[in-house]
């Protein structure tokens, strides 16, 4: 699991020991980013069953909107917004490898 996450964040060259899938091109896709955000957020919250990620896609931008239990919003945002800023930095860095723009927002 950590090998797949490491390969996701740092490119497929770091995870060369895993067998390559011929039908899927190398790189980051928005579905991978959504799965990554879902994994991280579900690890943080107390009510993971009430958490959902809503993707909104335009031609040049993708937005991942996080809807969760009211008590869990503070855990996702973090003290002074540091947790959500870290999630956004990881997602935008991974999306930048494919020259895409992805934003992550927490809904009220």
N, CA and C of each residue as an Amber inpcrd file, in Angstrom:
protein
   324
   0.8200000  -1.1870000   0.0000000   0.0000000   0.0000000   0.0000000
   0.8660000   1.2540000   0.0000000   1.9190000   1.2820000   0.8320000
   2.7880000   2.4480000   0.8720000   3.5710000   2.6010000  -0.4260000
   3.8910000   1.4920000  -1.0850000   4.5740000   1.5640000  -2.3750000
   3.7040000   2.2320000  -3.4190000   2.4110000   1.9170000  -3.4150000
   1.4860000   2.5310000  -4.3660000   1.3240000   4.0180000  -4.0730000
   1.2050000   4.3750000  -2.7850000   1.0930000   5.7790000  -2.3960000
   2.3670000   6.5350000  -2.7350000   3.5180000   5.9350000  -2.4930000
   4.7990000   6.5650000  -2.8120000   4.9230000   6.7610000  -4.3200000
   4.5150000   5.7660000  -5.0950000   4.5480000   5.8790000  -6.5470000
   3.5810000   6.9340000  -7.0480000   2.4450000   7.0640000  -6.3750000
   1.4740000   8.0820000  -6.7520000   2.0300000   9.4810000  -6.5520000
   2.7050000   9.6930000  -5.4250000   3.2100000  11.0240000  -5.1100000
   4.4730000  11.3850000  -5.8720000   5.3490000  10.4270000  -6.1150000
   6.6460000  10.7290000  -6.7010000   6.8480000  10.1630000  -8.1010000
   5.7920000   9.6920000  -8.7180000   5.8900000   9.1740000 -10.0780000
   6.0840000   7.6770000 -10.0750000   5.9070000   7.0740000 -11.2190000
   5.9780000   5.6200000 -11.3290000   7.4000000   5.0890000 -11.2680000
   8.4160000   5.9200000 -11.4410000   9.7910000   5.4450000 -11.3750000
  10.1550000   4.9600000  -9.9870000   9.5320000   5.5340000  -8.9490000
   9.8430000   5.1380000  -7.5820000   9.2450000   3.7850000  -7.2420000
   8.2130000   3.3720000  -7.9420000   7.5510000   2.1050000  -7.6410000
   7.7160000   1.1320000  -8.8020000   8.9270000   0.9540000  -9.2960000
   9.1490000   0.0890000 -10.4460000   9.0130000  -1.3860000 -10.1060000
   9.0580000  -1.7370000  -8.8080000   8.9590000  -3.1370000  -8.4520000
   7.5500000  -3.6810000  -8.6910000   6.5440000  -2.8180000  -8.7110000
   5.1810000  -3.2610000  -8.9740000   5.0070000  -3.5180000 -10.4670000
   4.2280000  -4.5370000 -10.8260000   4.0210000  -4.8050000 -12.2480000
   3.2370000  -3.6720000 -12.9010000   3.6430000  -3.3020000 -14.0890000
   3.0040000  -2.1980000 -14.8060000   1.7370000  -2.6890000 -15.4870000
   0.7080000  -1.8490000 -15.5040000  -0.5340000  -2.1700000 -16.1870000
  -0.4530000  -1.5990000 -17.5920000  -0.6920000  -2.4120000 -18.5710000
  -0.5440000  -1.9850000 -19.9620000  -1.6750000  -1.0610000 -20.3990000
  -2.8920000  -1.2410000 -19.8360000  -4.0190000  -0.4530000 -20.3010000
  -4.0750000   0.9370000 -19.7020000  -3.2920000   1.2450000 -18.6760000
  -3.3520000   2.5410000 -18.0060000  -2.0530000   3.2950000 -18.2340000
  -2.1030000   4.5060000 -18.8090000  -0.8780000   5.2620000 -19.0230000
  -0.2830000   5.7420000 -17.7180000   1.0380000   5.9640000 -17.7220000
   1.7280000   6.4290000 -16.5290000   1.3270000   7.8630000 -16.2340000
   1.2460000   8.1880000 -14.9470000   0.9110000   9.5520000 -14.5600000
  -0.2320000   9.5820000 -13.5720000  -0.6750000  10.7690000 -13.2710000
  -1.7110000  10.9750000 -12.2830000  -3.0220000  11.2810000 -12.9890000
  -4.0760000  10.6470000 -12.5640000  -5.3900000  10.9140000 -13.1100000
  -6.2710000  11.4720000 -12.0090000  -7.3300000  12.1630000 -12.3790000
  -8.1960000  12.7810000 -11.3780000  -8.8540000  11.7370000 -10.4810000
  -9.1080000  10.5350000 -10.9930000  -9.6400000   9.4650000 -10.1480000
  -8.6540000   9.0470000  -9.0870000  -7.3570000   9.0250000  -9.4330000
  -6.3260000   8.7200000  -8.4550000  -6.2650000   9.7990000  -7.3880000
  -6.3910000  11.0520000  -7.8000000  -6.3710000  12.1600000  -6.8490000
  -7.5780000  12.1000000  -5.9210000  -8.7260000  11.7730000  -6.4630000
  -9.9220000  11.6510000  -5.6360000  -9.7550000  10.5200000  -4.6250000
  -9.1990000   9.3980000  -5.0500000  -8.9500000   8.2850000  -4.1370000
  -7.9410000   8.6440000  -3.0580000  -6.9200000   9.4150000  -3.4310000
  -5.9290000   9.8460000  -2.4540000  -6.5550000  10.7600000  -1.4090000
  -7.3400000  11.7410000  -1.8500000  -7.9900000  12.6640000  -0.9160000
  -8.9630000  11.8990000  -0.0240000  -9.6930000  10.9640000  -0.5990000
 -10.6360000  10.1630000   0.1800000  -9.9080000   9.3510000   1.2450000
  -8.7860000   8.7400000   0.8930000  -8.0130000   7.9510000   1.8470000
  -7.5090000   8.8120000   2.9990000  -6.9570000   9.9790000   2.6850000
  -6.4070000  10.8590000   3.7150000  -7.5060000  11.3860000   4.6230000
  -8.6020000  11.8480000   4.0310000  -9.6680000  12.4470000   4.8230000
 -10.3560000  11.4040000   5.6930000 -10.6020000  10.2160000   5.1560000
 -11.2340000   9.1670000   5.9620000 -10.3480000   8.7470000   7.1300000
  -9.0380000   8.8950000   6.9790000  -8.1320000   8.5850000   8.0740000
  -8.1840000   9.6380000   9.1730000  -8.6000000  10.8370000   8.8340000
  -8.6200000  11.9390000   9.7980000  -9.9140000  12.0480000  10.5910000
 -11.0450000  11.7160000   9.9880000 -12.3460000  12.0330000  10.5710000
 -12.8530000  10.9480000  11.5100000 -13.8380000  11.3250000  12.3460000
 -14.4840000  10.3750000  13.2590000 -15.6680000   9.6570000  12.6170000
 -16.2480000  10.2560000  11.5930000 -17.4200000   9.6840000  10.9120000
 -17.0890000   9.4710000   9.4310000 -16.2470000   8.4790000   9.1070000
 -15.8550000   8.2970000   7.7020000 -16.9970000   7.8620000   6.8010000
 -18.0400000   7.2480000   7.3650000 -19.1630000   6.8020000   6.5420000
 -20.0030000   7.9800000   6.0420000 -19.9220000   9.1330000   6.6920000
 -20.6850000  10.3140000   6.2760000 -19.8800000  11.2390000   5.3700000
 -18.6680000  10.8670000   5.0440000 -17.8020000  11.7000000   4.2220000
 -17.9540000  11.3030000   2.7580000 -18.0300000  12.3080000   1.8830000
 -18.0580000  12.0360000   0.4500000 -17.2690000  13.1250000  -0.2790000
 -16.7280000  12.7520000  -1.4250000 -15.9810000  13.6900000  -2.2560000
 -16.7600000  13.8680000  -3.5520000 -17.0380000  15.1220000  -3.8730000
 -17.8230000  15.4460000  -5.0580000 -16.8810000  16.0830000  -6.0800000
 -16.5780000  15.3810000  -7.1740000 -15.7110000  15.9860000  -8.2000000
 -16.5170000  16.8650000  -9.1450000 -15.9830000  18.0370000  -9.4440000
 -16.5840000  18.9410000 -10.4180000 -15.5150000  19.2740000 -11.4420000
 -15.7740000  18.9510000 -12.6800000 -14.7660000  19.0950000 -13.7270000
 -15.2060000  20.1020000 -14.7770000 -14.2820000  20.9810000 -15.1580000
 -14.4590000  21.8600000 -16.3050000 -13.3820000  21.5040000 -17.3160000
 -13.2410000  22.2910000 -18.3670000 -12.2350000  21.9610000 -19.3890000
 -10.8120000  21.9940000 -18.8670000 -10.4970000  23.0020000 -18.0610000
  -9.1070000  23.1800000 -17.6400000  -8.9030000  23.0450000 -16.1390000
  -9.9480000  22.6920000 -15.3920000  -9.8300000  22.6710000 -13.9440000
 -10.7050000  21.5680000 -13.3700000 -10.2520000  20.9760000 -12.2870000
 -11.0320000  19.9820000 -11.5600000 -11.0930000  20.4200000 -10.1000000
 -12.2680000  20.3720000  -9.5100000 -12.4460000  20.7250000  -8.1070000
 -12.9500000  19.4980000  -7.3590000 -12.3040000  19.1800000  -6.2570000
 -12.7400000  18.0960000  -5.3920000 -13.3500000  18.7290000  -4.1480000
 -14.6530000  18.5750000  -3.9810000 -15.3730000  19.1610000  -2.8520000
 -15.5990000  18.0780000  -1.8060000 -15.1970000  18.3620000  -0.5770000
 -15.3380000  17.4000000   0.5200000 -16.5640000  17.7830000   1.3380000
 -17.5060000  16.8690000   1.4340000 -18.6670000  17.0540000   2.2980000
 -18.5580000  16.0300000   3.4290000 -18.6640000  16.5130000   4.6640000
 -18.4730000  15.6150000   5.8050000 -19.3770000  16.0360000   6.9590000
 -19.3150000  15.2680000   8.0340000 -20.0550000  15.5670000   9.2490000
 -19.5670000  16.8940000   9.8130000 -20.4650000  17.6360000  10.4320000
 -20.1510000  18.9800000  10.9250000 -18.9730000  18.9740000  11.9070000
 -18.9040000  17.9720000  12.7650000 -17.8390000  17.9020000  13.7670000
 -16.4750000  17.5880000  13.1480000 -16.4710000  17.0090000  11.9570000
 -15.2140000  16.5900000  11.3280000 -14.5600000  17.6920000  10.4950000
 -15.2720000  18.7730000  10.2240000 -14.6980000  19.8410000   9.3990000
 -13.4280000  20.4120000   9.9940000 -13.4130000  20.5940000  11.3020000
 -12.2280000  21.1430000  11.9660000 -11.0290000  20.2240000  11.8580000
 -11.2550000  18.9240000  11.8430000 -10.1540000  17.9710000  11.7090000
  -9.5580000  18.0000000  10.3170000 -10.3950000  18.2200000   9.3140000
  -9.9080000  18.2930000   7.9380000  -9.1630000  19.6030000   7.7050000
  -9.7080000  20.6830000   8.2460000  -9.0850000  21.9890000   8.0490000
  -7.8170000  22.1150000   8.8850000  -7.8510000  21.6530000  10.1320000
  -6.6720000  21.6900000  10.9830000  -6.4700000  23.0530000  11.6350000
  -5.5290000  23.0970000  12.5410000  -5.2360000  24.3300000  13.2460000
  -4.6220000  25.3390000  12.2820000  -5.2420000  26.4940000  12.1970000
  -4.8300000  27.5710000  11.2830000  -4.8310000  27.1220000   9.8260000
  -5.6130000  26.0760000   9.4850000  -5.7370000  25.6270000   8.1010000
  -4.5590000  24.8200000   7.5960000  -3.7060000  24.3430000   8.4920000
  -2.4870000  23.6580000   8.0440000  -2.7620000  22.2970000   7.4060000
  -3.7560000  21.5670000   7.8880000  -4.0330000  20.2370000   7.3310000
  -4.5700000  20.3380000   5.9090000  -5.5440000  21.2090000   5.6990000
  -6.1000000  21.3330000   4.3460000  -5.0630000  21.9190000   3.3980000
  -4.2000000  22.8010000   3.8900000  -3.1460000  23.3420000   3.0220000
  -2.1620000  22.2500000   2.6110000  -1.8720000  21.3160000   3.5230000
  -0.9780000  20.2080000   3.1870000  -1.6200000  19.2770000   2.1620000
  -2.9140000  18.9950000   2.3280000  -3.6290000  18.1500000   1.3600000
  -3.6380000  18.8280000  -0.0080000  -3.9220000  20.1230000  -0.0200000
  -3.9420000  20.8670000  -1.2830000  -2.5760000  20.8800000  -1.9500000
  -1.5150000  21.0210000  -1.1570000  -0.1670000  21.0380000  -1.7290000
   0.1770000  19.7040000  -2.3710000  -0.1610000  18.5970000  -1.7150000
   0.1140000  17.2740000  -2.2830000  -0.6900000  17.0380000  -3.5580000
  -1.9580000  17.4130000  -3.5290000  -2.8230000  17.1960000  -4.6980000
  -2.3730000  18.0660000  -5.8690000  -2.0730000  19.3400000  -5.6030000
  -1.6670000  20.2080000  -6.7100000  -0.3050000  19.8010000  -7.2600000
   0.5760000  19.3070000  -6.4060000   1.8660000  18.8210000  -6.8950000
   1.7240000  17.6000000  -7.7760000   0.8540000  16.6780000  -7.3710000
   0.6310000  15.4800000  -8.1830000  -0.0890000  15.8330000  -9.4790000
  -1.0300000  16.7700000  -9.4330000  -1.7540000  17.1670000 -10.6370000
  -0.8530000  17.9600000 -11.5760000   0.0980000  18.6780000 -11.0230000
   1.0120000  19.4600000 -11.8430000   1.8790000  18.6160000 -12.7480000
   2.0630000  17.3610000 -12.3950000   2.8510000  16.4530000 -13.2450000
   2.1710000  16.2390000 -14.5910000   0.8460000  16.4000000 -14.6380000
   0.1000000  16.2460000 -15.8890000  -0.3860000  17.5840000 -16.4200000
   0.1400000  18.6460000 -15.8740000  -0.2260000  19.9960000 -16.3000000
  -1.7150000  20.2470000 -16.1400000  -2.2660000  19.8100000 -15.0050000
  -3.6670000  20.0160000 -14.6740000  -3.7660000  20.8630000 -13.4120000
  -4.8920000  21.5050000 -13.2460000  -5.1660000  22.2730000 -12.0410000
  -6.2750000  21.5710000 -11.2720000  -6.0140000  21.2830000 -10.0010000
  -6.9930000  20.6270000  -9.1520000  -7.0580000  21.3990000  -7.8420000
  -8.2780000  21.7110000  -7.4070000  -8.4490000  22.3810000  -6.1310000
  -9.2270000  21.4590000  -5.1920000  -8.9980000  21.6350000  -3.8910000
  -9.6740000  20.8540000  -2.8710000 -10.3680000  21.8310000  -1.9300000
 -11.6620000  21.6450000  -1.7450000 -12.4540000  22.5290000  -0.8960000
 -13.2650000  21.7000000   0.1060000 -13.4960000  22.2910000   1.2770000
 -14.3470000  21.6720000   2.2850000 -15.6650000  22.4350000   2.2980000
 -16.7660000  21.7240000   2.0670000 -18.0840000  22.3540000   2.0130000
 -18.6670000  22.5180000   3.4110000 -19.4760000  23.5730000   3.5730000
 -20.1510000  23.8020000   4.8540000 -21.3410000  22.9120000   4.9980000
